[in-house]
Amino acid sequence: MFHEFSSTFRALLRNAAGSAYHITIVALSGGIALLLPAGAKQFLSFWSQVEHNKLSLIAVEMTVAILLIAGLNFLHRSLRDRTLAAYATGAGLVSFFPRRARGAERRIRQLKEDQGTGRTIKVIGSSGYSTLVDQVGDLSSVLDKCLGAQILLVNPYSQETSSRIQAIGHPEFTLDGFREEVRQSIALLKRLKAMGKAVKLKLYADPPLVKMVVLGDYLWLQHYHADLDIETMPEYVLRHNRKTHGLYTLYTHYFQQRWENQEIPEYDLETDELVYRSRTGNELRREQFEATTLPCLEAPIARTRALPAEVIQRGLRMNDGQDMTYGRMKACSE
């Protein structure tokens, strides 16, 4: 109810602003026409006094020269900015947020809500927590109004994820914390699916490159940096146009390639399993999510490492059918 009233109020303000603009132009035109005769008389009187005074004449000439220089520079910048604007329009760039100030965050949430209502949103992210789960996130209100979602997040149990978090070395950015954020994102997507929304989730293993949100004809883009928080990176807004060379087409094609990659498994929100499919969509195999952690085997692993070397060597000579427990412990330690 509040959002509907807010949208109606903003539409009324835009219409009122357009009417006020036209009224102002008409009023200025009439005022200039009325003041033109009186202004001409004043100028002629002023010029008759200046033309006989050399100092006043030099001052007027210098003032006119400064005004001409400033006007030509302004015209040059305007033409250059107009050319750059044409380039940006051809590429599909419609907005740019260099940093997330308080006003910018409010504007971003408003734009994403307007663009994502009643659409299927597409997201490539890392853990998805700040985008999906956080109540002040960009898509926290959009998800309630969308038709469905296709989400690509990082698999928190992949070797690449562990290596990346260790390389960052930030005390507040831990592997356990990252895994918990992914779990909360999955829990949110499960609730959306239970509400009847067409929600699909896939987990990729390689390090994240871009944070991308596709909302209909608009695409929001940020770049992941190895040493900087994603929230400090600039954000670009691209819009779909009829030109094939627009960046919107490039990045949506990139998303589609990632989404259709058979090496990236789909997460079954009902069974908590990773599903691998063929090019034709047929199911090949399933893997239990979080299976690589095997927390129940941590104590046996510790006891195995404490055994004498000759006992371990005898265990290594056993085949898989004779000692499956040791095989599982070895897989967990690796």
N, C-alpha and C positions, 0 to 999 in steps of 0.2 A: 504493500500500500504506500509506504513511504517512498520507495524507489519510483513508483509510478507517478506520484505527486511531484517528486524531484525532477523527473524527465519532462513532465508537462510544464513545470515552472521554468526550466531551462529553455524549452522551446518558445515560451512566451517572451522570455528575455531576448532571445535571438531575433524574434520578429520585431520586438520593440526597438532593438538596436538598429536594425535595418531601416525602419521607418524614421527614427531620429536622425540617421545619417542623411537621408534624402531631404528631410526638412532643414537640416543645417546647411546643406549645399544651396538650397533655394534661398534661404535667408541671407547667406553670404553674397550670393550673386546680386540680390536686390540691394543690399547695403553698398556694395561696390559701385553699382550703377548710380545710386543716389549721391554718393560722396565724390564721384569722379569730377564733376564740374568745379566744386569747391576745391578739390585737391589740385586741379590744374591751375586755378588762380593762385593758390598758395605757392606752387612750384615756380610759376613765372615771376612772382614777386621776389621769392628767394633767389632765383637766378640773376635777376637784375642787380641785386646787391652783391652777389658773389663774383660776377664777371669783372668788376672793377677792383677787386681785392685779391692780390696775388697769393697771399697766404691762405685765404679761404679757398681759392681756386685749386691750389696744390693739395690742400687737405681733402677736398672733394675728389680730386683725381686719384689720390692714394686710397681713399675709401672705396671708390668704384673698382680700382684694381684688385684690392683685397677681396671684395665681394665676388668679382669675376673668377679669381683663383679658387675661392671656396666653392663657388657654384660649379666650376668645371671639375674640381676634384669630386664633389658630390655626384655629379653626373657620371663620371668615370666609374666610381664605386658602385653606383646603381646599375650601370650596364654590366659590370663584372658580376655583381650579385645576381642579376637577372640571368646571366649565362650559366652561373653555377646552379641556380634554382632549376633551370631547364635540364641540366645534366642530372640533378637529383630526381626530378620528376620522371625523366626517362628511365632511370635506374629503379624507380619505385619507392625511393626514400621520402617519407612524408613527415617524420618526426625524429628528433634526436634528444636524448636526455643524457648530458655529460656526467651528471652525478645525481644522486637521489636525495635532494633536499626534502623538507617536510611538504612543501607545496607540490613538488614533483611526484612524490609517492601518492598523494591524494589524486592528482591528475592521472597518473598511470592506472590506478585501480578503477577510476571512473571510465577511462577509455576501454580498458579490457572488459569491464562489465557490459558496456554498450555493444562492443564488437562480438562478444562470446555468447550472448543470450540466444538460446534456441539453435545452437550450432553444435557440431561435433568438433571438439578441440583436440589438437595434437601437440604433444609436449615431448621434448628431449631435455633431460635434466640430469642431476647427479643423484642426490637422495630424495629430492622432491619435497622435503619438509618445508622449506621457506616459501615454496611456490604453492603447494597444495594444502598442507596441514595447518600452517601457522594462520591464526585468525586475522592477522594483518597482512597476510600474503597477497600476492597479485591475483590469484585465482580462487581465493577462499569463498568468495560470493559468486563467482562465475560458474563453479561446478554445480551449484544448486539449480542453475537455470539452463545448463547445457543439455543437449540431447544424448550425447555420449562422449567418450574420450579414448584416445589412443596414446598411451603413456610409455615412454622409453626411459628407464632409470638404470643406474649402475648396479650390477650385482655385487652386494657388499661382501660376498664370500669368495670372490675371485682373487687370484694371486696378484693381478695387476692393481686391484684396489688396495690390498695390503701394502704393496710396494710404494704406491703413490702416497698413502697416508704416512708411512714411515719416512718418506723423502721430505714431506712438508715439515714434519717435526714440530708442529705447534702443540703446546700442552693442552689446549682446549679442543683440539681436533683429533680425537682418538678413534680407533677402529670400532670399539664397542659403541661409542656414541653415534658413529655413522650408521652402524647396523641398526641401532634402535630407531634412528630417523627413518630408515627405509621401512622398518616394520610398521611405524605409524602411518606412513604413506600407503602401505598395502592395506592396513586396517580401514583407512578412509575410502579407498577404492572398493573395498568389499561392501561398505555401507552404501555407496553409490550404486553398486550392482544390485544390492538387495532392494533398492528403491525402484528398480526397473530400468536403469540407464545402461546403455550399451558401452560397457567399460572393458577395455583390454589393456593388459600390462605386459611389457617385455623387458627383460633384464640383459643388458650388454656388459661385456667384461672389460673392454679396453677403456683407457682413461677418457673422461669427458672432454670434448672439444668446444662445444657451443651449448648454451642454454637457449632453447628455441621454443616459442609458443605460437602455434598457428590458430588464429581465430577467424575463420571464414576467409575474407579477402585481405586480412591483415596478418602480418607476421612480426613478432617481437624477438629480437636477437641480442644476445650478450656473448662475450667470449670468456672462456675459462682461462685464468692465468695461473701459472704454477706457484707464484709467490703472493698473490693478492686475492682478497675475498671477492667473490663474484658480485656482491652487492656494490662494490666500489667501481666496477667496470661500467663504461658507458652503455646505454641501451638504445638500439635503433628500431624504428618502426617502418616496415616495408608494406606497400599496398600492391595488390594485384592489378595489373593493367593489361591492355590488349597487346602490348609490345612483348615480343618473345624474348627480348634481351633484358627484361627486368630481373632484379635480384630475387624477387619473390618466387619466380619460377625456378630459379637455381636452388634455393634453399628448400622449397617444398619437394623438389625432385630428390634432394639429398635425404630428406626425411623418409620419403617413400622407399628409397634404396635401403636405408637402415631398417625400416620396418619389415621389408620383405626378405631380408637377409636370413637364410636358413640357419646360419650359425648362431643367431640370437634367439634363445628359447622364449616361448610364451609362458607367462606365469598363470597357472590355473588358480583363480581366486577361491574356488570351492574346495580343492584338495591340497592346496599349498605345494604343488609340484611344478617343476619346469618341464614344459612339453616341447620337444623338438619335432619339426615337421619337414616334409619334403617340399619341393618346388610346386607340386600340385596340391599341397595342403594336407596330405595324408600324414597321420601321426606315425613317427618312427620309434620314439622311445620317450620315457618319462624318468625324471630324476627328482628325488625328494629335496626340497629347498632346505638349506642349512644342514644338509647331510654331511658336508665336509667338516663340520665342527666336531661332531661325535663327542660331546662333553662327558658322556658316561665312561669313556675309555681313557680319560686323562690320568686316573690313578693307576690302571695297569701299565700305561706307558711309562710313568715315573718309576714303577717297580721294575719294569724291564730294563730301563737305563741303569738301574742300580745293580743288576745282576753281573756276575763275573763274565769275562770275555768268552771263556770256553762254553758257557751255557748259551750265550747269544749265538755263537758260531753253530752249535748243535741245532738251535732253533732255525737258523737260516737254511740248514740243509733239508728241513722238512718241506714236503710239498704242500700245496694249498689245501688238498683234501685232508691232510693230517692235522693241520694247525690253522684253522681259519681265523681264530681270534688274534693270533700274532699278525696275520696279514692285514686285518682291520686296523690294528694298532699302528702298524707301519704306514698305512695309508693316511691315518689321522695325523701322525707326526710329520709326514711330508707336507 
